[in-house]
Amino acid sequence: MLIRALILAAVAIYVVFWARALLDVARRPDLSASAKAGWAIVMLVLPFAGLVLYTMLRPARPQADRR
């Protein structure tokens, strides 16, 4: 029972992070439409790897705001 609850919690947290990353891609003004589509496709086809890559490669918030 405890293991199921932990797995459910981990999946819920992952889905929230994944949805937030997709929304972040859609809202970024510094990306072209093709780059946004590319990131969205990568995150849809390779959910875990795409999310990790996007999180590691996206610029920090102040750096993105300067552009």
CHARMM internal coordinates of N, CA and C (Angstrom, degrees):
IC EDIT
DIST 1 N 1 CA 1.4473
DIST 1 CA 1 C 1.5258
ANGL 1 N 1 CA 1 C 111.04
DIST 1 C 2 N 1.3128
ANGL 1 CA 1 C 2 N 117.52
DIHE 1 N 1 CA 1 C 2 N -44.44
DIST 2 N 2 CA 1.4572
ANGL 1 C 2 N 2 CA 121.57
DIHE 1 CA 1 C 2 N 2 CA -179.96
DIST 2 CA 2 C 1.5266
ANGL 2 N 2 CA 2 C 110.65
DIHE 1 C 2 N 2 CA 2 C -66.07
DIST 2 C 3 N 1.3281
ANGL 2 CA 2 C 3 N 116.65
DIHE 2 N 2 CA 2 C 3 N -39.49
DIST 3 N 3 CA 1.4582
ANGL 2 C 3 N 3 CA 120.24
DIHE 2 CA 2 C 3 N 3 CA -179.40
DIST 3 CA 3 C 1.5269
ANGL 3 N 3 CA 3 C 110.18
DIHE 2 C 3 N 3 CA 3 C -65.06
DIST 3 C 4 N 1.3182
ANGL 3 CA 3 C 4 N 117.94
DIHE 3 N 3 CA 3 C 4 N -40.98
DIST 4 N 4 CA 1.4631
ANGL 3 C 4 N 4 CA 121.24
DIHE 3 CA 3 C 4 N 4 CA 177.76
DIST 4 CA 4 C 1.5292
ANGL 4 N 4 CA 4 C 110.81
DIHE 3 C 4 N 4 CA 4 C -62.14
DIST 4 C 5 N 1.3147
ANGL 4 CA 4 C 5 N 116.66
DIHE 4 N 4 CA 4 C 5 N -40.46
DIST 5 N 5 CA 1.4610
ANGL 4 C 5 N 5 CA 120.43
DIHE 4 CA 4 C 5 N 5 CA 179.15
DIST 5 CA 5 C 1.5254
ANGL 5 N 5 CA 5 C 110.85
DIHE 4 C 5 N 5 CA 5 C -65.62
DIST 5 C 6 N 1.3299
ANGL 5 CA 5 C 6 N 117.18
DIHE 5 N 5 CA 5 C 6 N -40.14
DIST 6 N 6 CA 1.4614
ANGL 5 C 6 N 6 CA 120.61
DIHE 5 CA 5 C 6 N 6 CA 178.25
DIST 6 CA 6 C 1.5282
ANGL 6 N 6 CA 6 C 111.41
DIHE 5 C 6 N 6 CA 6 C -66.72
DIST 6 C 7 N 1.3247
ANGL 6 CA 6 C 7 N 116.71
DIHE 6 N 6 CA 6 C 7 N -40.96
DIST 7 N 7 CA 1.4600
ANGL 6 C 7 N 7 CA 120.48
DIHE 6 CA 6 C 7 N 7 CA 177.60
DIST 7 CA 7 C 1.5214
ANGL 7 N 7 CA 7 C 110.19
DIHE 6 C 7 N 7 CA 7 C -64.11
DIST 7 C 8 N 1.3109
ANGL 7 CA 7 C 8 N 117.18
DIHE 7 N 7 CA 7 C 8 N -43.52
DIST 8 N 8 CA 1.4616
ANGL 7 C 8 N 8 CA 121.26
DIHE 7 CA 7 C 8 N 8 CA 178.48
DIST 8 CA 8 C 1.5211
ANGL 8 N 8 CA 8 C 111.20
DIHE 7 C 8 N 8 CA 8 C -62.38
DIST 8 C 9 N 1.3155
ANGL 8 CA 8 C 9 N 116.99
DIHE 8 N 8 CA 8 C 9 N -41.02
DIST 9 N 9 CA 1.4611
ANGL 8 C 9 N 9 CA 120.85
DIHE 8 CA 8 C 9 N 9 CA 177.96
DIST 9 CA 9 C 1.5264
ANGL 9 N 9 CA 9 C 110.73
DIHE 8 C 9 N 9 CA 9 C -64.94
DIST 9 C 10 N 1.3278
ANGL 9 CA 9 C 10 N 117.56
DIHE 9 N 9 CA 9 C 10 N -42.23
DIST 10 N 10 CA 1.4631
ANGL 9 C 10 N 10 CA 121.13
DIHE 9 CA 9 C 10 N 10 CA 178.93
DIST 10 CA 10 C 1.5273
ANGL 10 N 10 CA 10 C 110.95
DIHE 9 C 10 N 10 CA 10 C -63.99
DIST 10 C 11 N 1.3143
ANGL 10 CA 10 C 11 N 117.32
DIHE 10 N 10 CA 10 C 11 N -42.08
DIST 11 N 11 CA 1.4655
ANGL 10 C 11 N 11 CA 120.85
DIHE 10 CA 10 C 11 N 11 CA 178.92
DIST 11 CA 11 C 1.5275
ANGL 11 N 11 CA 11 C 110.00
DIHE 10 C 11 N 11 CA 11 C -65.43
DIST 11 C 12 N 1.3072
ANGL 11 CA 11 C 12 N 117.92
DIHE 11 N 11 CA 11 C 12 N -41.74
DIST 12 N 12 CA 1.4627
ANGL 11 C 12 N 12 CA 121.27
DIHE 11 CA 11 C 12 N 12 CA 179.42
DIST 12 CA 12 C 1.5275
ANGL 12 N 12 CA 12 C 111.00
DIHE 11 C 12 N 12 CA 12 C -62.96
DIST 12 C 13 N 1.3119
ANGL 12 CA 12 C 13 N 117.73
DIHE 12 N 12 CA 12 C 13 N -43.15
DIST 13 N 13 CA 1.4605
ANGL 12 C 13 N 13 CA 121.47
DIHE 12 CA 12 C 13 N 13 CA 178.32
DIST 13 CA 13 C 1.5274
ANGL 13 N 13 CA 13 C 110.28
DIHE 12 C 13 N 13 CA 13 C -64.18
DIST 13 C 14 N 1.3291
ANGL 13 CA 13 C 14 N 116.81
DIHE 13 N 13 CA 13 C 14 N -42.65
DIST 14 N 14 CA 1.4538
ANGL 13 C 14 N 14 CA 120.58
DIHE 13 CA 13 C 14 N 14 CA 178.90
DIST 14 CA 14 C 1.5346
ANGL 14 N 14 CA 14 C 110.94
DIHE 13 C 14 N 14 CA 14 C -61.75
DIST 14 C 15 N 1.3287
ANGL 14 CA 14 C 15 N 117.96
DIHE 14 N 14 CA 14 C 15 N -44.36
DIST 15 N 15 CA 1.4671
ANGL 14 C 15 N 15 CA 121.51
DIHE 14 CA 14 C 15 N 15 CA -179.14
DIST 15 CA 15 C 1.5330
ANGL 15 N 15 CA 15 C 110.24
DIHE 14 C 15 N 15 CA 15 C -63.14
DIST 15 C 16 N 1.3144
ANGL 15 CA 15 C 16 N 117.39
DIHE 15 N 15 CA 15 C 16 N -38.97
DIST 16 N 16 CA 1.4683
ANGL 15 C 16 N 16 CA 120.53
DIHE 15 CA 15 C 16 N 16 CA 177.83
DIST 16 CA 16 C 1.5279
ANGL 16 N 16 CA 16 C 110.23
DIHE 15 C 16 N 16 CA 16 C -64.37
DIST 16 C 17 N 1.3319
ANGL 16 CA 16 C 17 N 118.55
DIHE 16 N 16 CA 16 C 17 N -45.61
DIST 17 N 17 CA 1.4538
ANGL 16 C 17 N 17 CA 121.29
DIHE 16 CA 16 C 17 N 17 CA 178.50
DIST 17 CA 17 C 1.5261
ANGL 17 N 17 CA 17 C 111.00
DIHE 16 C 17 N 17 CA 17 C -62.87
DIST 17 C 18 N 1.3209
ANGL 17 CA 17 C 18 N 117.23
DIHE 17 N 17 CA 17 C 18 N -40.88
DIST 18 N 18 CA 1.4535
ANGL 17 C 18 N 18 CA 122.40
DIHE 17 CA 17 C 18 N 18 CA -179.06
DIST 18 CA 18 C 1.5345
ANGL 18 N 18 CA 18 C 110.96
DIHE 17 C 18 N 18 CA 18 C -64.57
DIST 18 C 19 N 1.3294
ANGL 18 CA 18 C 19 N 116.22
DIHE 18 N 18 CA 18 C 19 N -45.58
DIST 19 N 19 CA 1.4659
ANGL 18 C 19 N 19 CA 119.95
DIHE 18 CA 18 C 19 N 19 CA 178.80
DIST 19 CA 19 C 1.5232
ANGL 19 N 19 CA 19 C 110.67
DIHE 18 C 19 N 19 CA 19 C -65.18
DIST 19 C 20 N 1.3226
ANGL 19 CA 19 C 20 N 117.09
DIHE 19 N 19 CA 19 C 20 N -39.36
DIST 20 N 20 CA 1.4610
ANGL 19 C 20 N 20 CA 120.32
DIHE 19 CA 19 C 20 N 20 CA 178.90
DIST 20 CA 20 C 1.5157
ANGL 20 N 20 CA 20 C 110.87
DIHE 19 C 20 N 20 CA 20 C -64.42
DIST 20 C 21 N 1.3168
ANGL 20 CA 20 C 21 N 118.08
DIHE 20 N 20 CA 20 C 21 N -39.13
DIST 21 N 21 CA 1.4598
ANGL 20 C 21 N 21 CA 121.18
DIHE 20 CA 20 C 21 N 21 CA 178.78
DIST 21 CA 21 C 1.5323
ANGL 21 N 21 CA 21 C 110.65
DIHE 20 C 21 N 21 CA 21 C -66.48
DIST 21 C 22 N 1.3193
ANGL 21 CA 21 C 22 N 117.80
DIHE 21 N 21 CA 21 C 22 N -40.81
DIST 22 N 22 CA 1.4638
ANGL 21 C 22 N 22 CA 120.00
DIHE 21 CA 21 C 22 N 22 CA 177.27
DIST 22 CA 22 C 1.5279
ANGL 22 N 22 CA 22 C 111.23
DIHE 21 C 22 N 22 CA 22 C -62.95
DIST 22 C 23 N 1.3199
ANGL 22 CA 22 C 23 N 116.86
DIHE 22 N 22 CA 22 C 23 N -42.06
DIST 23 N 23 CA 1.4615
ANGL 22 C 23 N 23 CA 119.86
DIHE 22 CA 22 C 23 N 23 CA 176.94
DIST 23 CA 23 C 1.5252
ANGL 23 N 23 CA 23 C 111.33
DIHE 22 C 23 N 23 CA 23 C -65.57
DIST 23 C 24 N 1.3133
ANGL 23 CA 23 C 24 N 117.17
DIHE 23 N 23 CA 23 C 24 N -37.60
DIST 24 N 24 CA 1.4560
ANGL 23 C 24 N 24 CA 121.20
DIHE 23 CA 23 C 24 N 24 CA 178.70
DIST 24 CA 24 C 1.5264
ANGL 24 N 24 CA 24 C 110.76
DIHE 23 C 24 N 24 CA 24 C -63.63
DIST 24 C 25 N 1.3269
ANGL 24 CA 24 C 25 N 116.52
DIHE 24 N 24 CA 24 C 25 N -41.52
DIST 25 N 25 CA 1.4629
ANGL 24 C 25 N 25 CA 120.37
DIHE 24 CA 24 C 25 N 25 CA 177.40
DIST 25 CA 25 C 1.5222
ANGL 25 N 25 CA 25 C 109.93
DIHE 24 C 25 N 25 CA 25 C -61.19
DIST 25 C 26 N 1.3205
ANGL 25 CA 25 C 26 N 116.78
DIHE 25 N 25 CA 25 C 26 N -44.37
DIST 26 N 26 CA 1.4621
ANGL 25 C 26 N 26 CA 120.79
DIHE 25 CA 25 C 26 N 26 CA -177.26
DIST 26 CA 26 C 1.5246
ANGL 26 N 26 CA 26 C 111.85
DIHE 25 C 26 N 26 CA 26 C -66.30
DIST 26 C 27 N 1.3121
ANGL 26 CA 26 C 27 N 118.91
DIHE 26 N 26 CA 26 C 27 N -29.62
DIST 27 N 27 CA 1.4691
ANGL 26 C 27 N 27 CA 122.74
DIHE 26 CA 26 C 27 N 27 CA -175.23
DIST 27 CA 27 C 1.5175
ANGL 27 N 27 CA 27 C 114.02
DIHE 26 C 27 N 27 CA 27 C -92.49
DIST 27 C 28 N 1.3173
ANGL 27 CA 27 C 28 N 118.54
DIHE 27 N 27 CA 27 C 28 N -10.37
DIST 28 N 28 CA 1.4696
ANGL 27 C 28 N 28 CA 120.04
DIHE 27 CA 27 C 28 N 28 CA -175.48
DIST 28 CA 28 C 1.5143
ANGL 28 N 28 CA 28 C 111.21
DIHE 27 C 28 N 28 CA 28 C -72.07
DIST 28 C 29 N 1.3306
ANGL 28 CA 28 C 29 N 117.59
DIHE 28 N 28 CA 28 C 29 N 119.91
DIST 29 N 29 CA 1.4621
ANGL 28 C 29 N 29 CA 120.36
DIHE 28 CA 28 C 29 N 29 CA -179.42
DIST 29 CA 29 C 1.5275
ANGL 29 N 29 CA 29 C 113.54
DIHE 28 C 29 N 29 CA 29 C -77.38
DIST 29 C 30 N 1.3365
ANGL 29 CA 29 C 30 N 117.66
DIHE 29 N 29 CA 29 C 30 N -16.99
DIST 30 N 30 CA 1.4559
ANGL 29 C 30 N 30 CA 120.00
DIHE 29 CA 29 C 30 N 30 CA -176.65
DIST 30 CA 30 C 1.5209
ANGL 30 N 30 CA 30 C 113.24
DIHE 29 C 30 N 30 CA 30 C -84.26
DIST 30 C 31 N 1.3344
ANGL 30 CA 30 C 31 N 118.54
DIHE 30 N 30 CA 30 C 31 N -5.84
DIST 31 N 31 CA 1.4577
ANGL 30 C 31 N 31 CA 121.72
DIHE 30 CA 30 C 31 N 31 CA 178.88
DIST 31 CA 31 C 1.5169
ANGL 31 N 31 CA 31 C 110.44
DIHE 30 C 31 N 31 CA 31 C -99.94
DIST 31 C 32 N 1.3170
ANGL 31 CA 31 C 32 N 115.90
DIHE 31 N 31 CA 31 C 32 N 143.36
DIST 32 N 32 CA 1.4630
ANGL 31 C 32 N 32 CA 119.81
DIHE 31 CA 31 C 32 N 32 CA 174.63
DIST 32 CA 32 C 1.5270
ANGL 32 N 32 CA 32 C 108.54
DIHE 31 C 32 N 32 CA 32 C -75.72
DIST 32 C 33 N 1.3080
ANGL 32 CA 32 C 33 N 115.83
DIHE 32 N 32 CA 32 C 33 N 169.25
DIST 33 N 33 CA 1.4661
ANGL 32 C 33 N 33 CA 120.14
DIHE 32 CA 32 C 33 N 33 CA -179.78
DIST 33 CA 33 C 1.5237
ANGL 33 N 33 CA 33 C 110.98
DIHE 32 C 33 N 33 CA 33 C -63.55
DIST 33 C 34 N 1.3171
ANGL 33 CA 33 C 34 N 117.42
DIHE 33 N 33 CA 33 C 34 N -37.51
DIST 34 N 34 CA 1.4689
ANGL 33 C 34 N 34 CA 119.53
DIHE 33 CA 33 C 34 N 34 CA 179.39
DIST 34 CA 34 C 1.5257
ANGL 34 N 34 CA 34 C 111.33
DIHE 33 C 34 N 34 CA 34 C -69.94
DIST 34 C 35 N 1.3237
ANGL 34 CA 34 C 35 N 117.57
DIHE 34 N 34 CA 34 C 35 N -35.34
DIST 35 N 35 CA 1.4680
ANGL 34 C 35 N 35 CA 120.24
DIHE 34 CA 34 C 35 N 35 CA 177.05
DIST 35 CA 35 C 1.5260
ANGL 35 N 35 CA 35 C 110.61
DIHE 34 C 35 N 35 CA 35 C -67.53
DIST 35 C 36 N 1.3310
ANGL 35 CA 35 C 36 N 116.43
DIHE 35 N 35 CA 35 C 36 N -39.66
DIST 36 N 36 CA 1.4684
ANGL 35 C 36 N 36 CA 119.93
DIHE 35 CA 35 C 36 N 36 CA 176.93
DIST 36 CA 36 C 1.5228
ANGL 36 N 36 CA 36 C 110.33
DIHE 35 C 36 N 36 CA 36 C -62.61
DIST 36 C 37 N 1.3290
ANGL 36 CA 36 C 37 N 116.33
DIHE 36 N 36 CA 36 C 37 N -44.06
DIST 37 N 37 CA 1.4567
ANGL 36 C 37 N 37 CA 120.24
DIHE 36 CA 36 C 37 N 37 CA 178.86
DIST 37 CA 37 C 1.5283
ANGL 37 N 37 CA 37 C 111.02
DIHE 36 C 37 N 37 CA 37 C -64.34
DIST 37 C 38 N 1.3199
ANGL 37 CA 37 C 38 N 116.03
DIHE 37 N 37 CA 37 C 38 N -39.97
DIST 38 N 38 CA 1.4683
ANGL 37 C 38 N 38 CA 119.76
DIHE 37 CA 37 C 38 N 38 CA 178.25
DIST 38 CA 38 C 1.5115
ANGL 38 N 38 CA 38 C 112.72
DIHE 37 C 38 N 38 CA 38 C -61.46
DIST 38 C 39 N 1.3426
ANGL 38 CA 38 C 39 N 116.24
DIHE 38 N 38 CA 38 C 39 N -47.51
DIST 39 N 39 CA 1.4654
ANGL 38 C 39 N 39 CA 119.48
DIHE 38 CA 38 C 39 N 39 CA 178.46
DIST 39 CA 39 C 1.5244
ANGL 39 N 39 CA 39 C 111.07
DIHE 38 C 39 N 39 CA 39 C -62.94
DIST 39 C 40 N 1.3236
ANGL 39 CA 39 C 40 N 116.97
DIHE 39 N 39 CA 39 C 40 N -41.59
DIST 40 N 40 CA 1.4634
ANGL 39 C 40 N 40 CA 119.95
DIHE 39 CA 39 C 40 N 40 CA -179.87
DIST 40 CA 40 C 1.5234
ANGL 40 N 40 CA 40 C 110.59
DIHE 39 C 40 N 40 CA 40 C -62.96
DIST 40 C 41 N 1.3270
ANGL 40 CA 40 C 41 N 117.62
DIHE 40 N 40 CA 40 C 41 N -41.88
DIST 41 N 41 CA 1.4662
ANGL 40 C 41 N 41 CA 120.77
DIHE 40 CA 40 C 41 N 41 CA 179.12
DIST 41 CA 41 C 1.5193
ANGL 41 N 41 CA 41 C 110.79
DIHE 40 C 41 N 41 CA 41 C -65.49
DIST 41 C 42 N 1.3315
ANGL 41 CA 41 C 42 N 116.68
DIHE 41 N 41 CA 41 C 42 N -42.87
DIST 42 N 42 CA 1.4716
ANGL 41 C 42 N 42 CA 119.61
DIHE 41 CA 41 C 42 N 42 CA 178.71
DIST 42 CA 42 C 1.5290
ANGL 42 N 42 CA 42 C 110.33
DIHE 41 C 42 N 42 CA 42 C -60.85
DIST 42 C 43 N 1.3299
ANGL 42 CA 42 C 43 N 117.16
DIHE 42 N 42 CA 42 C 43 N -42.71
DIST 43 N 43 CA 1.4645
ANGL 42 C 43 N 43 CA 119.81
DIHE 42 CA 42 C 43 N 43 CA -179.38
DIST 43 CA 43 C 1.5297
ANGL 43 N 43 CA 43 C 112.60
DIHE 42 C 43 N 43 CA 43 C -71.88
DIST 43 C 44 N 1.3242
ANGL 43 CA 43 C 44 N 117.75
DIHE 43 N 43 CA 43 C 44 N -24.77
DIST 44 N 44 CA 1.4613
ANGL 43 C 44 N 44 CA 120.00
DIHE 43 CA 43 C 44 N 44 CA 176.94
DIST 44 CA 44 C 1.5284
ANGL 44 N 44 CA 44 C 111.98
DIHE 43 C 44 N 44 CA 44 C -81.97
DIST 44 C 45 N 1.3420
ANGL 44 CA 44 C 45 N 116.86
DIHE 44 N 44 CA 44 C 45 N -38.39
DIST 45 N 45 CA 1.4642
ANGL 44 C 45 N 45 CA 120.68
DIHE 44 CA 44 C 45 N 45 CA -177.68
DIST 45 CA 45 C 1.5335
ANGL 45 N 45 CA 45 C 111.16
DIHE 44 C 45 N 45 CA 45 C -79.05
DIST 45 C 46 N 1.3183
ANGL 45 CA 45 C 46 N 116.50
DIHE 45 N 45 CA 45 C 46 N -42.17
DIST 46 N 46 CA 1.4622
ANGL 45 C 46 N 46 CA 122.12
DIHE 45 CA 45 C 46 N 46 CA 179.40
DIST 46 CA 46 C 1.5259
ANGL 46 N 46 CA 46 C 108.67
DIHE 45 C 46 N 46 CA 46 C -119.88
DIST 46 C 47 N 1.3280
ANGL 46 CA 46 C 47 N 117.67
DIHE 46 N 46 CA 46 C 47 N 77.30
DIST 47 N 47 CA 1.4691
ANGL 46 C 47 N 47 CA 120.19
DIHE 46 CA 46 C 47 N 47 CA -169.37
DIST 47 CA 47 C 1.5294
ANGL 47 N 47 CA 47 C 114.56
DIHE 46 C 47 N 47 CA 47 C -55.13
DIST 47 C 48 N 1.3155
ANGL 47 CA 47 C 48 N 118.51
DIHE 47 N 47 CA 47 C 48 N -52.23
DIST 48 N 48 CA 1.4561
ANGL 47 C 48 N 48 CA 119.32
DIHE 47 CA 47 C 48 N 48 CA -175.44
DIST 48 CA 48 C 1.5190
ANGL 48 N 48 CA 48 C 111.38
DIHE 47 C 48 N 48 CA 48 C -73.00
DIST 48 C 49 N 1.3293
ANGL 48 CA 48 C 49 N 116.80
DIHE 48 N 48 CA 48 C 49 N -48.85
DIST 49 N 49 CA 1.4597
ANGL 48 C 49 N 49 CA 120.83
DIHE 48 CA 48 C 49 N 49 CA -178.76
DIST 49 CA 49 C 1.5250
ANGL 49 N 49 CA 49 C 110.98
DIHE 48 C 49 N 49 CA 49 C -64.69
DIST 49 C 50 N 1.3193
ANGL 49 CA 49 C 50 N 117.38
DIHE 49 N 49 CA 49 C 50 N -40.42
DIST 50 N 50 CA 1.4597
ANGL 49 C 50 N 50 CA 120.83
DIHE 49 CA 49 C 50 N 50 CA 179.18
DIST 50 CA 50 C 1.5148
ANGL 50 N 50 CA 50 C 112.20
DIHE 49 C 50 N 50 CA 50 C -63.16
DIST 50 C 51 N 1.3290
ANGL 50 CA 50 C 51 N 116.08
DIHE 50 N 50 CA 50 C 51 N -41.29
DIST 51 N 51 CA 1.4614
ANGL 50 C 51 N 51 CA 120.35
DIHE 50 CA 50 C 51 N 51 CA 179.11
DIST 51 CA 51 C 1.5222
ANGL 51 N 51 CA 51 C 110.92
DIHE 50 C 51 N 51 CA 51 C -65.69
DIST 51 C 52 N 1.3117
ANGL 51 CA 51 C 52 N 116.77
DIHE 51 N 51 CA 51 C 52 N -43.22
DIST 52 N 52 CA 1.4690
ANGL 51 C 52 N 52 CA 120.46
DIHE 51 CA 51 C 52 N 52 CA 179.31
DIST 52 CA 52 C 1.5276
ANGL 52 N 52 CA 52 C 110.13
DIHE 51 C 52 N 52 CA 52 C -64.68
DIST 52 C 53 N 1.3296
ANGL 52 CA 52 C 53 N 117.65
DIHE 52 N 52 CA 52 C 53 N -45.25
DIST 53 N 53 CA 1.4636
ANGL 52 C 53 N 53 CA 120.76
DIHE 52 CA 52 C 53 N 53 CA 179.31
DIST 53 CA 53 C 1.5222
ANGL 53 N 53 CA 53 C 111.52
DIHE 52 C 53 N 53 CA 53 C -61.47
DIST 53 C 54 N 1.3194
ANGL 53 CA 53 C 54 N 116.98
DIHE 53 N 53 CA 53 C 54 N -46.76
DIST 54 N 54 CA 1.4618
ANGL 53 C 54 N 54 CA 119.64
DIHE 53 CA 53 C 54 N 54 CA -179.86
DIST 54 CA 54 C 1.5251
ANGL 54 N 54 CA 54 C 111.22
DIHE 53 C 54 N 54 CA 54 C -61.76
DIST 54 C 55 N 1.3151
ANGL 54 CA 54 C 55 N 116.57
DIHE 54 N 54 CA 54 C 55 N -42.38
DIST 55 N 55 CA 1.4611
ANGL 54 C 55 N 55 CA 120.56
DIHE 54 CA 54 C 55 N 55 CA -179.67
DIST 55 CA 55 C 1.5277
ANGL 55 N 55 CA 55 C 110.82
DIHE 54 C 55 N 55 CA 55 C -63.48
DIST 55 C 56 N 1.3248
ANGL 55 CA 55 C 56 N 117.44
DIHE 55 N 55 CA 55 C 56 N -38.29
DIST 56 N 56 CA 1.4564
ANGL 55 C 56 N 56 CA 120.63
DIHE 55 CA 55 C 56 N 56 CA -178.94
DIST 56 CA 56 C 1.5276
ANGL 56 N 56 CA 56 C 112.44
DIHE 55 C 56 N 56 CA 56 C -76.21
DIST 56 C 57 N 1.3329
ANGL 56 CA 56 C 57 N 118.58
DIHE 56 N 56 CA 56 C 57 N -33.73
DIST 57 N 57 CA 1.4595
ANGL 56 C 57 N 57 CA 121.18
DIHE 56 CA 56 C 57 N 57 CA -171.69
DIST 57 CA 57 C 1.5248
ANGL 57 N 57 CA 57 C 115.06
DIHE 56 C 57 N 57 CA 57 C -96.13
DIST 57 C 58 N 1.3299
ANGL 57 CA 57 C 58 N 117.87
DIHE 57 N 57 CA 57 C 58 N -15.31
DIST 58 N 58 CA 1.4679
ANGL 57 C 58 N 58 CA 118.45
DIHE 57 CA 57 C 58 N 58 CA -178.36
DIST 58 CA 58 C 1.5249
ANGL 58 N 58 CA 58 C 109.48
DIHE 57 C 58 N 58 CA 58 C -71.33
DIST 58 C 59 N 1.3395
ANGL 58 CA 58 C 59 N 117.13
DIHE 58 N 58 CA 58 C 59 N 146.45
DIST 59 N 59 CA 1.4658
ANGL 58 C 59 N 59 CA 119.39
DIHE 58 CA 58 C 59 N 59 CA -179.77
DIST 59 CA 59 C 1.5250
ANGL 59 N 59 CA 59 C 110.63
DIHE 58 C 59 N 59 CA 59 C -70.70
DIST 59 C 60 N 1.3160
ANGL 59 CA 59 C 60 N 114.28
DIHE 59 N 59 CA 59 C 60 N 157.24
DIST 60 N 60 CA 1.4631
ANGL 59 C 60 N 60 CA 119.39
DIHE 59 CA 59 C 60 N 60 CA 176.74
DIST 60 CA 60 C 1.5251
ANGL 60 N 60 CA 60 C 109.07
DIHE 59 C 60 N 60 CA 60 C -64.91
DIST 60 C 61 N 1.3015
ANGL 60 CA 60 C 61 N 118.01
DIHE 60 N 60 CA 60 C 61 N 157.78
DIST 61 N 61 CA 1.4646
ANGL 60 C 61 N 61 CA 122.92
DIHE 60 CA 60 C 61 N 61 CA -176.30
DIST 61 CA 61 C 1.5296
ANGL 61 N 61 CA 61 C 112.66
DIHE 60 C 61 N 61 CA 61 C -56.71
DIST 61 C 62 N 1.3443
ANGL 61 CA 61 C 62 N 120.73
DIHE 61 N 61 CA 61 C 62 N -48.91
DIST 62 N 62 CA 1.4796
ANGL 61 C 62 N 62 CA 119.03
DIHE 61 CA 61 C 62 N 62 CA 179.78
DIST 62 CA 62 C 1.5295
ANGL 62 N 62 CA 62 C 112.30
DIHE 61 C 62 N 62 CA 62 C -63.19
DIST 62 C 63 N 1.3251
ANGL 62 CA 62 C 63 N 117.25
DIHE 62 N 62 CA 62 C 63 N -36.09
DIST 63 N 63 CA 1.4523
ANGL 62 C 63 N 63 CA 120.37
DIHE 62 CA 62 C 63 N 63 CA 178.80
DIST 63 CA 63 C 1.5236
ANGL 63 N 63 CA 63 C 111.10
DIHE 62 C 63 N 63 CA 63 C -66.39
DIST 63 C 64 N 1.3248
ANGL 63 CA 63 C 64 N 117.65
DIHE 63 N 63 CA 63 C 64 N -39.17
DIST 64 N 64 CA 1.4587
ANGL 63 C 64 N 64 CA 121.86
DIHE 63 CA 63 C 64 N 64 CA 178.06
DIST 64 CA 64 C 1.5275
ANGL 64 N 64 CA 64 C 110.43
DIHE 63 C 64 N 64 CA 64 C -69.43
DIST 64 C 65 N 1.3194
ANGL 64 CA 64 C 65 N 117.75
DIHE 64 N 64 CA 64 C 65 N -33.24
DIST 65 N 65 CA 1.4670
ANGL 64 C 65 N 65 CA 120.99
DIHE 64 CA 64 C 65 N 65 CA -179.16
DIST 65 CA 65 C 1.5332
ANGL 65 N 65 CA 65 C 111.67
DIHE 64 C 65 N 65 CA 65 C -70.56
DIST 65 C 66 N 1.3395
ANGL 65 CA 65 C 66 N 117.78
DIHE 65 N 65 CA 65 C 66 N -28.93
DIST 66 N 66 CA 1.4586
ANGL 65 C 66 N 66 CA 121.23
DIHE 65 CA 65 C 66 N 66 CA 179.85
DIST 66 CA 66 C 1.5185
ANGL 66 N 66 CA 66 C 112.26
DIHE 65 C 66 N 66 CA 66 C -67.15
DIST 66 C 67 N 1.3301
ANGL 66 CA 66 C 67 N 117.17
DIHE 66 N 66 CA 66 C 67 N -28.53
DIST 67 N 67 CA 1.4575
ANGL 66 C 67 N 67 CA 121.24
DIHE 66 CA 66 C 67 N 67 CA -178.29
DIST 67 CA 67 C 1.4602
ANGL 67 N 67 CA 67 C 108.02
DIHE 66 C 67 N 67 CA 67 C -75.32
END
COOR INIT
IC SEED 1 N 1 CA 1 C
IC BUILD
